[in-house]
Amino acid sequence: LGSSVGEEDAPVYVWIRRLESEAERRRLYDAVYQSDYWKNEISPREGDMIDREQIKVTRLTATPHSVIQ
């Protein structure tokens, strides 16, 4: 849906995704994170690209009048 970086804090990166349901989220996560490509190509290099200890995942529910419904 979108992504942003911190205006004054360069390491800050915000990624907003919209999924139709929890079932869709599980299906998509399994399709990506259980794939051979992810396991063999991405995951081994992930530690060099992402500071996992700094990740904060916040699951949101859009309000009825939100444009990102």
PQR file of N, CA, C, O and H, with PARSE charges and radii, in Angstrom:
ATOM      1  N   LEU A   1       0.824  -1.186   0.000 -0.4000 1.5000
ATOM      2  CA  LEU A   1       0.000   0.000   0.000 -0.0000 2.0000
ATOM      3  C   LEU A   1       0.867   1.247   0.000  0.5500 1.7000
ATOM      4  O   LEU A   1       0.525   2.258  -0.613 -0.5500 1.4000
ATOM      5  N   GLY A   2       1.999   1.161   0.701 -0.4000 1.5000
ATOM      6  CA  GLY A   2       2.896   2.302   0.710 -0.0000 2.0000
ATOM      7  C   GLY A   2       4.086   2.066   1.617  0.5500 1.7000
ATOM      8  O   GLY A   2       4.108   1.126   2.411 -0.5500 1.4000
ATOM      9  H   GLY A   2       2.276   0.339   1.199  0.4000 1.0000
ATOM     10  N   SER A   3       5.069   2.932   1.486 -0.4000 1.5000
ATOM     11  CA  SER A   3       6.219   2.870   2.370 -0.0000 2.0000
ATOM     12  C   SER A   3       6.750   4.280   2.576  0.5500 1.7000
ATOM     13  O   SER A   3       6.569   5.160   1.735 -0.5500 1.4000
ATOM     14  H   SER A   3       5.050   3.695   0.840  0.4000 1.0000
ATOM     15  N   SER A   4       7.404   4.473   3.702 -0.4000 1.5000
ATOM     16  CA  SER A   4       7.960   5.779   4.057 -0.0000 2.0000
ATOM     17  C   SER A   4       9.256   5.570   4.806  0.5500 1.7000
ATOM     18  O   SER A   4       9.514   4.494   5.346 -0.5500 1.4000
ATOM     19  H   SER A   4       7.551   3.757   4.385  0.4000 1.0000
ATOM     20  N   VAL A   5      10.075   6.621   4.830 -0.4000 1.5000
ATOM     21  CA  VAL A   5      11.299   6.614   5.624 -0.0000 2.0000
ATOM     22  C   VAL A   5      11.228   7.769   6.612  0.5500 1.7000
ATOM     23  O   VAL A   5      10.475   8.724   6.424 -0.5500 1.4000
ATOM     24  H   VAL A   5       9.865   7.495   4.391  0.4000 1.0000
ATOM     25  N   GLY A   6      12.024   7.662   7.664 -0.4000 1.5000
ATOM     26  CA  GLY A   6      12.048   8.722   8.662 -0.0000 2.0000
ATOM     27  C   GLY A   6      12.631   9.999   8.097  0.5500 1.7000
ATOM     28  O   GLY A   6      13.710   9.979   7.504 -0.5500 1.4000
ATOM     29  H   GLY A   6      12.636   6.886   7.817  0.4000 1.0000
ATOM     30  N   GLU A   7      11.933  11.109   8.271 -0.4000 1.5000
ATOM     31  CA  GLU A   7      12.404  12.389   7.741 -0.0000 2.0000
ATOM     32  C   GLU A   7      13.708  12.812   8.400  0.5500 1.7000
ATOM     33  O   GLU A   7      14.608  13.329   7.738 -0.5500 1.4000
ATOM     34  H   GLU A   7      11.057  11.125   8.752  0.4000 1.0000
ATOM     35  N   GLU A   8      13.805  12.589   9.705 -0.4000 1.5000
ATOM     36  CA  GLU A   8      15.018  12.972  10.425 -0.0000 2.0000
ATOM     37  C   GLU A   8      15.721  11.780  11.066  0.5500 1.7000
ATOM     38  O   GLU A   8      16.704  11.950  11.788 -0.5500 1.4000
ATOM     39  H   GLU A   8      13.074  12.168  10.242  0.4000 1.0000
ATOM     40  N   ASP A   9      15.225  10.590  10.805 -0.4000 1.5000
ATOM     41  CA  ASP A   9      15.796   9.375  11.386 -0.0000 2.0000
ATOM     42  C   ASP A   9      15.940   8.353  10.260  0.5500 1.7000
ATOM     43  O   ASP A   9      15.042   7.546  10.021 -0.5500 1.4000
ATOM     44  H   ASP A   9      14.427  10.453  10.218  0.4000 1.0000
ATOM     45  N   ALA A  10      17.076   8.397   9.575 -0.4000 1.5000
ATOM     46  CA  ALA A  10      17.289   7.595   8.363 -0.0000 2.0000
ATOM     47  C   ALA A  10      17.000   6.099   8.512  0.5500 1.7000
ATOM     48  O   ALA A  10      16.469   5.504   7.574 -0.5500 1.4000
ATOM     49  H   ALA A  10      17.806   9.053   9.769  0.4000 1.0000
ATOM     50  N   PRO A  11      17.322   5.465   9.641 -0.5600 1.5000
ATOM     51  CA  PRO A  11      17.041   4.035   9.733  0.2800 2.0000
ATOM     52  C   PRO A  11      15.549   3.674   9.825  0.5500 1.7000
ATOM     53  O   PRO A  11      15.185   2.506   9.686 -0.5500 1.4000
ATOM     54  N   VAL A  12      14.695   4.666  10.057 -0.4000 1.5000
ATOM     55  CA  VAL A  12      13.260   4.376  10.178 -0.0000 2.0000
ATOM     56  C   VAL A  12      12.670   4.102   8.804  0.5500 1.7000
ATOM     57  O   VAL A  12      12.809   4.906   7.882 -0.5500 1.4000
ATOM     58  H   VAL A  12      14.990   5.615  10.169  0.4000 1.0000
ATOM     59  N   TYR A  13      12.011   2.963   8.679 -0.4000 1.5000
ATOM     60  CA  TYR A  13      11.348   2.570   7.440 -0.0000 2.0000
ATOM     61  C   TYR A  13       9.987   2.008   7.820  0.5500 1.7000
ATOM     62  O   TYR A  13       9.894   1.103   8.649 -0.5500 1.4000
ATOM     63  H   TYR A  13      11.898   2.310   9.428  0.4000 1.0000
ATOM     64  N   VAL A  14       8.935   2.541   7.219 -0.4000 1.5000
ATOM     65  CA  VAL A  14       7.575   2.089   7.501 -0.0000 2.0000
ATOM     66  C   VAL A  14       7.008   1.508   6.218  0.5500 1.7000
ATOM     67  O   VAL A  14       7.031   2.144   5.164 -0.5500 1.4000
ATOM     68  H   VAL A  14       9.010   3.276   6.546  0.4000 1.0000
ATOM     69  N   TRP A  15       6.500   0.294   6.327 -0.4000 1.5000
ATOM     70  CA  TRP A  15       5.922  -0.408   5.182 -0.0000 2.0000
ATOM     71  C   TRP A  15       4.491  -0.741   5.543  0.5500 1.7000
ATOM     72  O   TRP A  15       4.245  -1.427   6.535 -0.5500 1.4000
ATOM     73  H   TRP A  15       6.481  -0.223   7.183  0.4000 1.0000
ATOM     74  N   ILE A  16       3.541  -0.264   4.750 -0.4000 1.5000
ATOM     75  CA  ILE A  16       2.124  -0.514   5.013 -0.0000 2.0000
ATOM     76  C   ILE A  16       1.604  -1.473   3.952  0.5500 1.7000
ATOM     77  O   ILE A  16       1.681  -1.212   2.751 -0.5500 1.4000
ATOM     78  H   ILE A  16       3.740   0.293   3.944  0.4000 1.0000
ATOM     79  N   ARG A  17       1.074  -2.586   4.433 -0.4000 1.5000
ATOM     80  CA  ARG A  17       0.471  -3.568   3.532 -0.0000 2.0000
ATOM     81  C   ARG A  17      -0.993  -3.725   3.901  0.5500 1.7000
ATOM     82  O   ARG A  17      -1.361  -3.593   5.068 -0.5500 1.4000
ATOM     83  H   ARG A  17       1.011  -2.797   5.409  0.4000 1.0000
ATOM     84  N   ARG A  18      -1.816  -4.002   2.925 -0.4000 1.5000
ATOM     85  CA  ARG A  18      -3.235  -4.245   3.185 -0.0000 2.0000
ATOM     86  C   ARG A  18      -3.570  -5.655   2.726  0.5500 1.7000
ATOM     87  O   ARG A  18      -3.286  -6.038   1.591 -0.5500 1.4000
ATOM     88  H   ARG A  18      -1.517  -4.109   1.977  0.4000 1.0000
ATOM     89  N   LEU A  19      -4.169  -6.410   3.611 -0.4000 1.5000
ATOM     90  CA  LEU A  19      -4.581  -7.774   3.302 -0.0000 2.0000
ATOM     91  C   LEU A  19      -6.074  -7.892   3.569  0.5500 1.7000
ATOM     92  O   LEU A  19      -6.604  -7.257   4.481 -0.5500 1.4000
ATOM     93  H   LEU A  19      -4.400  -6.099   4.533  0.4000 1.0000
ATOM     94  N   GLU A  20      -6.732  -8.691   2.787 -0.4000 1.5000
ATOM     95  CA  GLU A  20      -8.189  -8.805   2.889 -0.0000 2.0000
ATOM     96  C   GLU A  20      -8.659  -9.498   4.161  0.5500 1.7000
ATOM     97  O   GLU A  20      -9.742  -9.208   4.668 -0.5500 1.4000
ATOM     98  H   GLU A  20      -6.303  -9.207   2.046  0.4000 1.0000
ATOM     99  N   SER A  21      -7.841 -10.413   4.675 -0.4000 1.5000
ATOM    100  CA  SER A  21      -8.266 -11.174   5.851 -0.0000 2.0000
ATOM    101  C   SER A  21      -7.060 -11.854   6.481  0.5500 1.7000
ATOM    102  O   SER A  21      -5.974 -11.887   5.903 -0.5500 1.4000
ATOM    103  H   SER A  21      -6.960 -10.648   4.264  0.4000 1.0000
ATOM    104  N   GLU A  22      -7.269 -12.388   7.664 -0.4000 1.5000
ATOM    105  CA  GLU A  22      -6.208 -13.148   8.327 -0.0000 2.0000
ATOM    106  C   GLU A  22      -5.879 -14.406   7.515  0.5500 1.7000
ATOM    107  O   GLU A  22      -4.720 -14.810   7.430 -0.5500 1.4000
ATOM    108  H   GLU A  22      -8.152 -12.360   8.134  0.4000 1.0000
ATOM    109  N   ALA A  23      -6.888 -15.008   6.929 -0.4000 1.5000
ATOM    110  CA  ALA A  23      -6.658 -16.199   6.103 -0.0000 2.0000
ATOM    111  C   ALA A  23      -5.772 -15.857   4.898  0.5500 1.7000
ATOM    112  O   ALA A  23      -4.882 -16.628   4.539 -0.5500 1.4000
ATOM    113  H   ALA A  23      -7.829 -14.679   6.997  0.4000 1.0000
ATOM    114  N   GLU A  24      -6.021 -14.701   4.280 -0.4000 1.5000
ATOM    115  CA  GLU A  24      -5.182 -14.286   3.153 -0.0000 2.0000
ATOM    116  C   GLU A  24      -3.753 -14.011   3.624  0.5500 1.7000
ATOM    117  O   GLU A  24      -2.793 -14.381   2.949 -0.5500 1.4000
ATOM    118  H   GLU A  24      -6.744 -14.074   4.571  0.4000 1.0000
ATOM    119  N   ARG A  25      -3.613 -13.363   4.781 -0.4000 1.5000
ATOM    120  CA  ARG A  25      -2.275 -13.094   5.310 -0.0000 2.0000
ATOM    121  C   ARG A  25      -1.509 -14.387   5.512  0.5500 1.7000
ATOM    122  O   ARG A  25      -0.348 -14.487   5.116 -0.5500 1.4000
ATOM    123  H   ARG A  25      -4.393 -13.062   5.330  0.4000 1.0000
ATOM    124  N   ARG A  26      -2.141 -15.378   6.121 -0.4000 1.5000
ATOM    125  CA  ARG A  26      -1.477 -16.669   6.353 -0.0000 2.0000
ATOM    126  C   ARG A  26      -1.093 -17.331   5.034  0.5500 1.7000
ATOM    127  O   ARG A  26       0.011 -17.859   4.901 -0.5500 1.4000
ATOM    128  H   ARG A  26      -3.085 -15.297   6.443  0.4000 1.0000
ATOM    129  N   ARG A  27      -1.994 -17.305   4.067 -0.4000 1.5000
ATOM    130  CA  ARG A  27      -1.733 -17.917   2.762 -0.0000 2.0000
ATOM    131  C   ARG A  27      -0.543 -17.245   2.081  0.5500 1.7000
ATOM    132  O   ARG A  27       0.347 -17.923   1.567 -0.5500 1.4000
ATOM    133  H   ARG A  27      -2.891 -16.877   4.175  0.4000 1.0000
ATOM    134  N   LEU A  28      -0.527 -15.910   2.079 -0.4000 1.5000
ATOM    135  CA  LEU A  28       0.564 -15.185   1.429 -0.0000 2.0000
ATOM    136  C   LEU A  28       1.881 -15.355   2.163  0.5500 1.7000
ATOM    137  O   LEU A  28       2.924 -15.530   1.532 -0.5500 1.4000
ATOM    138  H   LEU A  28      -1.250 -15.360   2.497  0.4000 1.0000
ATOM    139  N   TYR A  29       1.848 -15.307   3.488 -0.4000 1.5000
ATOM    140  CA  TYR A  29       3.079 -15.510   4.260 -0.0000 2.0000
ATOM    141  C   TYR A  29       3.646 -16.902   3.996  0.5500 1.7000
ATOM    142  O   TYR A  29       4.852 -17.059   3.808 -0.5500 1.4000
ATOM    143  H   TYR A  29       1.001 -15.164   4.000  0.4000 1.0000
ATOM    144  N   ASP A  30       2.782 -17.904   3.983 -0.4000 1.5000
ATOM    145  CA  ASP A  30       3.261 -19.265   3.693 -0.0000 2.0000
ATOM    146  C   ASP A  30       3.846 -19.348   2.290  0.5500 1.7000
ATOM    147  O   ASP A  30       4.888 -19.970   2.084 -0.5500 1.4000
ATOM    148  H   ASP A  30       1.802 -17.776   4.136  0.4000 1.0000
ATOM    149  N   ALA A  31       3.176 -18.720   1.323 -0.4000 1.5000
ATOM    150  CA  ALA A  31       3.654 -18.764  -0.062 -0.0000 2.0000
ATOM    151  C   ALA A  31       5.044 -18.147  -0.182  0.5500 1.7000
ATOM    152  O   ALA A  31       5.870 -18.619  -0.964 -0.5500 1.4000
ATOM    153  H   ALA A  31       2.329 -18.215   1.490  0.4000 1.0000
ATOM    154  N   VAL A  32       5.301 -17.105   0.581 -0.4000 1.5000
ATOM    155  CA  VAL A  32       6.609 -16.441   0.509 -0.0000 2.0000
ATOM    156  C   VAL A  32       7.622 -17.124   1.410  0.5500 1.7000
ATOM    157  O   VAL A  32       8.649 -17.614   0.942 -0.5500 1.4000
ATOM    158  H   VAL A  32       4.630 -16.722   1.216  0.4000 1.0000
ATOM    159  N   TYR A  33       7.331 -17.156   2.700 -0.4000 1.5000
ATOM    160  CA  TYR A  33       8.342 -17.568   3.676 -0.0000 2.0000
ATOM    161  C   TYR A  33       8.602 -19.073   3.726  0.5500 1.7000
ATOM    162  O   TYR A  33       9.590 -19.510   4.317 -0.5500 1.4000
ATOM    163  H   TYR A  33       6.496 -16.759   3.081  0.4000 1.0000
ATOM    164  N   GLN A  34       7.742 -19.854   3.123 -0.4000 1.5000
ATOM    165  CA  GLN A  34       7.979 -21.291   3.046 -0.0000 2.0000
ATOM    166  C   GLN A  34       8.493 -21.715   1.672  0.5500 1.7000
ATOM    167  O   GLN A  34       8.729 -22.899   1.432 -0.5500 1.4000
ATOM    168  H   GLN A  34       6.939 -19.499   2.643  0.4000 1.0000
ATOM    169  N   SER A  35       8.665 -20.752   0.778 -0.4000 1.5000
ATOM    170  CA  SER A  35       9.140 -21.088  -0.576 -0.0000 2.0000
ATOM    171  C   SER A  35      10.625 -21.443  -0.545  0.5500 1.7000
ATOM    172  O   SER A  35      11.372 -20.973   0.314 -0.5500 1.4000
ATOM    173  H   SER A  35       8.474 -19.790   0.973  0.4000 1.0000
ATOM    174  N   ASP A  36      11.032 -22.267  -1.483 -0.4000 1.5000
ATOM    175  CA  ASP A  36      12.442 -22.633  -1.604 -0.0000 2.0000
ATOM    176  C   ASP A  36      13.301 -21.396  -1.860  0.5500 1.7000
ATOM    177  O   ASP A  36      14.408 -21.286  -1.332 -0.5500 1.4000
ATOM    178  H   ASP A  36      10.425 -22.649  -2.180  0.4000 1.0000
ATOM    179  N   TYR A  37      12.790 -20.462  -2.677 -0.4000 1.5000
ATOM    180  CA  TYR A  37      13.547 -19.248  -2.982 -0.0000 2.0000
ATOM    181  C   TYR A  37      13.831 -18.464  -1.695  0.5500 1.7000
ATOM    182  O   TYR A  37      14.961 -18.035  -1.461 -0.5500 1.4000
ATOM    183  H   TYR A  37      11.891 -20.551  -3.106  0.4000 1.0000
ATOM    184  N   TRP A  38      12.805 -18.282  -0.866 -0.4000 1.5000
ATOM    185  CA  TRP A  38      13.017 -17.540   0.381 -0.0000 2.0000
ATOM    186  C   TRP A  38      14.003 -18.286   1.290  0.5500 1.7000
ATOM    187  O   TRP A  38      14.944 -17.696   1.823 -0.5500 1.4000
ATOM    188  H   TRP A  38      11.887 -18.630  -1.056  0.4000 1.0000
ATOM    189  N   LYS A  39      13.774 -19.568   1.453 -0.4000 1.5000
ATOM    190  CA  LYS A  39      14.616 -20.349   2.364 -0.0000 2.0000
ATOM    191  C   LYS A  39      16.066 -20.426   1.901  0.5500 1.7000
ATOM    192  O   LYS A  39      16.984 -20.380   2.720 -0.5500 1.4000
ATOM    193  H   LYS A  39      13.010 -20.047   1.021  0.4000 1.0000
ATOM    194  N   ASN A  40      16.276 -20.544   0.587 -0.4000 1.5000
ATOM    195  CA  ASN A  40      17.625 -20.762   0.070 -0.0000 2.0000
ATOM    196  C   ASN A  40      18.353 -19.490  -0.368  0.5500 1.7000
ATOM    197  O   ASN A  40      19.581 -19.429  -0.303 -0.5500 1.4000
ATOM    198  H   ASN A  40      15.531 -20.581  -0.078  0.4000 1.0000
ATOM    199  N   GLU A  41      17.617 -18.484  -0.810 -0.4000 1.5000
ATOM    200  CA  GLU A  41      18.247 -17.286  -1.365 -0.0000 2.0000
ATOM    201  C   GLU A  41      18.147 -16.066  -0.447  0.5500 1.7000
ATOM    202  O   GLU A  41      19.135 -15.358  -0.250 -0.5500 1.4000
ATOM    203  H   GLU A  41      16.620 -18.533  -0.864  0.4000 1.0000
ATOM    204  N   ILE A  42      16.992 -15.822   0.099 -0.4000 1.5000
ATOM    205  CA  ILE A  42      16.778 -14.601   0.876 -0.0000 2.0000
ATOM    206  C   ILE A  42      17.150 -14.780   2.344  0.5500 1.7000
ATOM    207  O   ILE A  42      17.928 -13.995   2.887 -0.5500 1.4000
ATOM    208  H   ILE A  42      16.189 -16.397  -0.062  0.4000 1.0000
ATOM    209  N   SER A  43      16.616 -15.779   2.971 -0.4000 1.5000
ATOM    210  CA  SER A  43      16.823 -15.976   4.410 -0.0000 2.0000
ATOM    211  C   SER A  43      18.288 -16.004   4.828  0.5500 1.7000
ATOM    212  O   SER A  43      18.633 -15.395   5.840 -0.5500 1.4000
ATOM    213  H   SER A  43      15.984 -16.416   2.530  0.4000 1.0000
ATOM    214  N   PRO A  44      19.171 -16.691   4.084 -0.5600 1.5000
ATOM    215  CA  PRO A  44      20.576 -16.697   4.492  0.2800 2.0000
ATOM    216  C   PRO A  44      21.231 -15.305   4.478  0.5500 1.7000
ATOM    217  O   PRO A  44      22.193 -15.074   5.211 -0.5500 1.4000
ATOM    218  N   ARG A  45      20.724 -14.383   3.657 -0.4000 1.5000
ATOM    219  CA  ARG A  45      21.294 -13.033   3.562 -0.0000 2.0000
ATOM    220  C   ARG A  45      20.525 -12.009   4.386  0.5500 1.7000
ATOM    221  O   ARG A  45      20.951 -10.861   4.511 -0.5500 1.4000
ATOM    222  H   ARG A  45      19.942 -14.570   3.062  0.4000 1.0000
ATOM    223  N   GLU A  46      19.421 -12.414   4.933 -0.4000 1.5000
ATOM    224  CA  GLU A  46      18.518 -11.508   5.641 -0.0000 2.0000
ATOM    225  C   GLU A  46      19.202 -10.766   6.787  0.5500 1.7000
ATOM    226  O   GLU A  46      18.943  -9.580   6.992 -0.5500 1.4000
ATOM    227  H   GLU A  46      19.075 -13.347   4.831  0.4000 1.0000
ATOM    228  N   GLY A  47      20.056 -11.434   7.522 -0.4000 1.5000
ATOM    229  CA  GLY A  47      20.740 -10.806   8.643 -0.0000 2.0000
ATOM    230  C   GLY A  47      21.606  -9.635   8.249  0.5500 1.7000
ATOM    231  O   GLY A  47      21.828  -8.727   9.050 -0.5500 1.4000
ATOM    232  H   GLY A  47      20.266 -12.397   7.355  0.4000 1.0000
ATOM    233  N   ASP A  48      22.103  -9.643   7.016 -0.4000 1.5000
ATOM    234  CA  ASP A  48      22.910  -8.533   6.520 -0.0000 2.0000
ATOM    235  C   ASP A  48      22.058  -7.353   6.065  0.5500 1.7000
ATOM    236  O   ASP A  48      22.566  -6.242   5.913 -0.5500 1.4000
ATOM    237  H   ASP A  48      21.923 -10.380   6.365  0.4000 1.0000
ATOM    238  N   MET A  49      20.764  -7.590   5.845 -0.4000 1.5000
ATOM    239  CA  MET A  49      19.892  -6.553   5.302 -0.0000 2.0000
ATOM    240  C   MET A  49      18.932  -5.961   6.333  0.5500 1.7000
ATOM    241  O   MET A  49      18.524  -4.806   6.207 -0.5500 1.4000
ATOM    242  H   MET A  49      20.352  -8.493   5.968  0.4000 1.0000
ATOM    243  N   ILE A  50      18.576  -6.733   7.337 -0.4000 1.5000
ATOM    244  CA  ILE A  50      17.527  -6.330   8.277 -0.0000 2.0000
ATOM    245  C   ILE A  50      18.018  -6.471   9.706  0.5500 1.7000
ATOM    246  O   ILE A  50      18.595  -7.493  10.079 -0.5500 1.4000
ATOM    247  H   ILE A  50      18.908  -7.671   7.439  0.4000 1.0000
ATOM    248  N   ASP A  51      17.786  -5.442  10.500 -0.4000 1.5000
ATOM    249  CA  ASP A  51      18.084  -5.492  11.930 -0.0000 2.0000
ATOM    250  C   ASP A  51      16.835  -5.990  12.644  0.5500 1.7000
ATOM    251  O   ASP A  51      16.007  -5.198  13.096 -0.5500 1.4000
ATOM    252  H   ASP A  51      17.317  -4.612  10.198  0.4000 1.0000
ATOM    253  N   ARG A  52      16.707  -7.308  12.740 -0.4000 1.5000
ATOM    254  CA  ARG A  52      15.495  -7.923  13.289 -0.0000 2.0000
ATOM    255  C   ARG A  52      15.138  -7.438  14.692  0.5500 1.7000
ATOM    256  O   ARG A  52      13.959  -7.378  15.040 -0.5500 1.4000
ATOM    257  H   ARG A  52      17.379  -7.951  12.373  0.4000 1.0000
ATOM    258  N   GLU A  53      16.131  -7.097  15.494 -0.4000 1.5000
ATOM    259  CA  GLU A  53      15.866  -6.652  16.859 -0.0000 2.0000
ATOM    260  C   GLU A  53      15.152  -5.303  16.891  0.5500 1.7000
ATOM    261  O   GLU A  53      14.533  -4.958  17.898 -0.5500 1.4000
ATOM    262  H   GLU A  53      17.089  -7.146  15.212  0.4000 1.0000
ATOM    263  N   GLN A  54      15.228  -4.548  15.816 -0.4000 1.5000
ATOM    264  CA  GLN A  54      14.593  -3.233  15.767 -0.0000 2.0000
ATOM    265  C   GLN A  54      13.221  -3.252  15.085  0.5500 1.7000
ATOM    266  O   GLN A  54      12.527  -2.235  15.061 -0.5500 1.4000
ATOM    267  H   GLN A  54      15.731  -4.828  14.998  0.4000 1.0000
ATOM    268  N   ILE A  55      12.834  -4.387  14.539 -0.4000 1.5000
ATOM    269  CA  ILE A  55      11.551  -4.469  13.849 -0.0000 2.0000
ATOM    270  C   ILE A  55      10.405  -4.384  14.843  0.5500 1.7000
ATOM    271  O   ILE A  55      10.415  -5.028  15.892 -0.5500 1.4000
ATOM    272  H   ILE A  55      13.397  -5.213  14.559  0.4000 1.0000
ATOM    273  N   LYS A  56       9.426  -3.582  14.489 -0.4000 1.5000
ATOM    274  CA  LYS A  56       8.200  -3.500  15.288 -0.0000 2.0000
ATOM    275  C   LYS A  56       7.029  -3.673  14.330  0.5500 1.7000
ATOM    276  O   LYS A  56       6.804  -2.832  13.460 -0.5500 1.4000
ATOM    277  H   LYS A  56       9.417  -3.059  13.636  0.4000 1.0000
ATOM    278  N   VAL A  57       6.290  -4.757  14.490 -0.4000 1.5000
ATOM    279  CA  VAL A  57       5.128  -5.028  13.654 -0.0000 2.0000
ATOM    280  C   VAL A  57       3.889  -4.609  14.430  0.5500 1.7000
ATOM    281  O   VAL A  57       3.681  -5.037  15.565 -0.5500 1.4000
ATOM    282  H   VAL A  57       6.473  -5.440  15.198  0.4000 1.0000
ATOM    283  N   THR A  58       3.072  -3.774  13.811 -0.4000 1.5000
ATOM    284  CA  THR A  58       1.823  -3.341  14.413 -0.0000 2.0000
ATOM    285  C   THR A  58       0.707  -3.652  13.431  0.5500 1.7000
ATOM    286  O   THR A  58       0.696  -3.139  12.312 -0.5500 1.4000
ATOM    287  H   THR A  58       3.241  -3.426  12.889  0.4000 1.0000
ATOM    288  N   ARG A  59      -0.216  -4.480  13.843 -0.4000 1.5000
ATOM    289  CA  ARG A  59      -1.343  -4.825  12.976 -0.0000 2.0000
ATOM    290  C   ARG A  59      -2.466  -3.844  13.253  0.5500 1.7000
ATOM    291  O   ARG A  59      -2.850  -3.627  14.402 -0.5500 1.4000
ATOM    292  H   ARG A  59      -0.206  -4.897  14.751  0.4000 1.0000
ATOM    293  N   LEU A  60      -2.990  -3.252  12.184 -0.4000 1.5000
ATOM    294  CA  LEU A  60      -3.995  -2.211  12.283 -0.0000 2.0000
ATOM    295  C   LEU A  60      -5.285  -2.626  11.608  0.5500 1.7000
ATOM    296  O   LEU A  60      -5.290  -3.475  10.716 -0.5500 1.4000
ATOM    297  H   LEU A  60      -2.678  -3.428  11.251  0.4000 1.0000
ATOM    298  N   THR A  61      -6.381  -2.019  12.040 -0.4000 1.5000
ATOM    299  CA  THR A  61      -7.667  -2.169  11.381 -0.0000 2.0000
ATOM    300  C   THR A  61      -8.092  -0.782  10.933  0.5500 1.7000
ATOM    301  O   THR A  61      -8.185   0.139  11.744 -0.5500 1.4000
ATOM    302  H   THR A  61      -6.377  -1.330  12.764  0.4000 1.0000
ATOM    303  N   ALA A  62      -8.348  -0.636   9.653 -0.4000 1.5000
ATOM    304  CA  ALA A  62      -8.736   0.676   9.116 -0.0000 2.0000
ATOM    305  C   ALA A  62     -10.094   1.089   9.675  0.5500 1.7000
ATOM    306  O   ALA A  62     -10.977   0.257   9.884 -0.5500 1.4000
ATOM    307  H   ALA A  62      -8.273  -1.384   8.994  0.4000 1.0000
ATOM    308  N   THR A  63     -10.238   2.384   9.911 -0.4000 1.5000
ATOM    309  CA  THR A  63     -11.516   2.921  10.349 -0.0000 2.0000
ATOM    310  C   THR A  63     -12.485   2.933   9.170  0.5500 1.7000
ATOM    311  O   THR A  63     -12.045   2.888   8.021 -0.5500 1.4000
ATOM    312  H   THR A  63      -9.521   3.059   9.742  0.4000 1.0000
ATOM    313  N   PRO A  64     -13.785   2.992   9.422 -0.5600 1.5000
ATOM    314  CA  PRO A  64     -14.765   2.894   8.328  0.2800 2.0000
ATOM    315  C   PRO A  64     -14.589   3.904   7.186  0.5500 1.7000
ATOM    316  O   PRO A  64     -14.911   3.593   6.039 -0.5500 1.4000
ATOM    317  N   HIS A  65     -14.089   5.088   7.479 -0.4000 1.5000
ATOM    318  CA  HIS A  65     -13.953   6.105   6.441 -0.0000 2.0000
ATOM    319  C   HIS A  65     -12.521   6.253   5.923  0.5500 1.7000
ATOM    320  O   HIS A  65     -12.231   7.189   5.177 -0.5500 1.4000
ATOM    321  H   HIS A  65     -13.827   5.341   8.411  0.4000 1.0000
ATOM    322  N   SER A  66     -11.648   5.364   6.297 -0.4000 1.5000
ATOM    323  CA  SER A  66     -10.266   5.434   5.853 -0.0000 2.0000
ATOM    324  C   SER A  66     -10.181   5.193   4.349  0.5500 1.7000
ATOM    325  O   SER A  66     -10.894   4.352   3.802 -0.5500 1.4000
ATOM    326  H   SER A  66     -11.884   4.604   6.902  0.4000 1.0000
ATOM    327  N   VAL A  67      -9.303   5.942   3.693 -0.4000 1.5000
ATOM    328  CA  VAL A  67      -9.112   5.764   2.251 -0.0000 2.0000
ATOM    329  C   VAL A  67      -8.312   4.513   1.924  0.5500 1.7000
ATOM    330  O   VAL A  67      -8.217   4.133   0.757 -0.5500 1.4000
ATOM    331  H   VAL A  67      -8.724   6.626   4.138  0.4000 1.0000
ATOM    332  N   ILE A  68      -7.740   3.869   2.924 -0.4000 1.5000
ATOM    333  CA  ILE A  68      -6.962   2.653   2.665 -0.0000 2.0000
ATOM    334  C   ILE A  68      -7.747   1.390   3.012  0.5500 1.7000
ATOM    335  O   ILE A  68      -7.161   0.368   3.368 -0.5500 1.4000
ATOM    336  H   ILE A  68      -7.817   4.178   3.872  0.4000 1.0000
ATOM    337  N   GLN A  69      -9.045   1.462   2.909 -0.4000 1.5000
ATOM    338  CA  GLN A  69      -9.911   0.304   3.140 -0.0000 2.0000
ATOM    339  C   GLN A  69      -9.581  -0.797   2.177  0.5500 1.7000
ATOM    340  O   GLN A  69     -10.204  -1.857   2.215 -0.5500 1.4000
ATOM    341  H   GLN A  69      -9.522   2.292   2.619  0.4000 1.0000
TER
END
